[in-house]
Amino acid sequence: MPRPASVPRAQVRRVLEEGTRLWGERITVYVARGTGVTRVTFVCGRSVGGAVARNRARRLLREAWREAGGAAPPGADVVVVARPSIRGAKSGEVARDLARALSGQGGRRQGWGDRGP
């Protein structure tokens, strides 16, 4: 399977600020309008753990995207952020979490710019 297109580093902040935030138990997903082709980037902060734990989390996120990424809106820019609870999770659990978040069954909040005062 070909590698999915990646959101450029300069655009990640835009997706985080303007995108709709969807979340599940182990991940938070930000979805914003893109440029035509669906692009995805995976983020794991230090709260997930050391380098080994973060790399494993990124591998889990990539595998989950292969299984559930088809539920993302066509042409969207997507940023998937691992939460600390991803530690010890199985691939199938993360894929279900991602599918649930993308389908709107998880929590949802509009982009930062859409918030009231």
C-alpha positions as CSV (number, residue, x, y, z in Angstrom):
1,M,0.0,0.0,0.0
2,P,1.4,3.4,-0.9
3,R,2.4,5.8,1.8
4,P,-0.3,8.5,2.4
5,A,0.4,12.1,1.5
6,S,1.6,14.1,4.5
7,V,0.4,17.4,5.8
8,P,3.4,19.8,5.5
9,R,4.9,20.9,8.8
10,A,3.9,24.5,8.1
11,Q,0.3,23.5,7.6
12,V,0.0,21.4,10.8
13,R,-0.6,24.5,13.0
14,R,-3.4,25.6,10.6
15,V,-5.1,22.3,10.9
16,L,-4.8,22.3,14.7
17,E,-6.2,25.9,14.9
18,E,-8.9,25.8,12.3
19,G,-9.9,22.1,12.1
20,T,-12.7,20.3,13.8
21,R,-11.4,18.3,16.8
22,L,-12.6,14.8,17.2
23,W,-11.5,12.5,19.9
24,G,-11.5,9.0,21.2
25,E,-10.0,7.2,24.1
26,R,-6.5,7.0,22.8
27,I,-6.3,9.7,20.1
28,T,-7.4,13.2,19.2
29,V,-8.0,13.9,15.5
30,Y,-8.1,17.3,13.8
31,V,-9.7,17.6,10.4
32,A,-9.6,20.7,8.2
33,R,-10.3,21.5,4.6
34,G,-7.4,20.5,2.4
35,T,-6.2,21.1,-1.1
36,G,-7.7,18.2,-2.9
37,V,-5.9,15.0,-1.9
38,T,-6.4,13.7,1.7
39,R,-3.2,14.3,3.7
40,V,-2.4,12.9,7.1
41,T,0.3,13.6,9.8
42,F,0.8,11.7,13.0
43,V,1.9,13.5,16.2
44,C,3.2,11.9,19.5
45,G,4.2,14.3,22.2
46,R,6.5,13.5,25.2
47,S,3.5,12.8,27.3
48,V,3.2,9.5,25.5
49,G,6.6,8.4,26.8
50,G,10.2,8.1,25.7
51,A,11.4,7.7,22.2
52,V,10.6,4.0,22.0
53,A,7.0,4.5,23.2
54,R,6.5,7.5,20.8
55,N,7.8,5.5,17.8
56,R,5.6,2.5,18.7
57,A,2.6,4.9,19.1
58,R,3.3,6.4,15.6
59,R,3.5,2.9,14.1
60,L,0.1,2.1,15.7
61,L,-1.4,5.3,14.3
62,R,-0.1,4.5,10.8
63,E,-1.6,1.0,11.0
64,A,-4.9,2.4,12.3
65,W,-4.9,4.9,9.4
66,R,-4.5,2.0,6.9
67,E,-7.5,0.3,8.4
68,A,-9.8,3.3,9.1
69,G,-8.5,6.3,7.2
70,G,-11.1,5.7,4.5
71,A,-13.6,7.3,6.8
72,A,-11.9,10.7,6.5
73,P,-13.6,13.3,4.3
74,P,-12.1,13.3,0.8
75,G,-9.5,16.1,0.3
76,A,-9.1,16.8,4.0
77,D,-6.0,17.6,6.0
78,V,-5.9,15.3,9.0
79,V,-3.6,15.5,12.1
80,V,-3.8,12.4,14.4
81,V,-2.4,13.1,17.9
82,A,-1.6,10.2,20.2
83,R,-2.8,10.6,23.8
84,P,-0.9,9.0,26.8
85,S,-3.5,6.3,27.0
86,I,-2.2,4.8,23.7
87,R,0.6,3.1,25.7
88,G,-0.1,-0.6,25.7
89,A,-2.9,-0.5,23.2
90,K,-3.3,-3.0,20.4
91,S,-3.5,-2.1,16.8
92,G,-7.1,-3.1,16.5
93,E,-8.1,-0.9,19.5
94,V,-6.5,2.2,18.0
95,A,-8.1,1.5,14.6
96,R,-11.5,1.2,16.2
97,D,-10.8,4.4,18.1
98,L,-9.8,6.2,14.9
99,A,-12.9,4.9,13.0
100,R,-15.2,6.0,15.8
101,A,-13.7,9.5,16.0
102,L,-13.8,10.0,12.2
103,S,-17.4,8.8,12.1
104,G,-18.4,11.4,14.7
105,Q,-19.2,8.9,17.4
106,G,-16.5,10.2,19.7
107,G,-16.3,13.7,21.1
108,R,-16.4,16.7,18.7
109,R,-15.5,20.4,18.9
110,Q,-15.3,22.9,16.1
111,G,-12.0,24.6,15.3
112,W,-10.5,27.2,17.6
113,G,-11.7,30.0,15.3
114,D,-15.3,28.9,15.7
115,R,-15.4,29.3,19.5
116,G,-17.5,32.0,21.1
117,P,-16.1,34.6,23.5
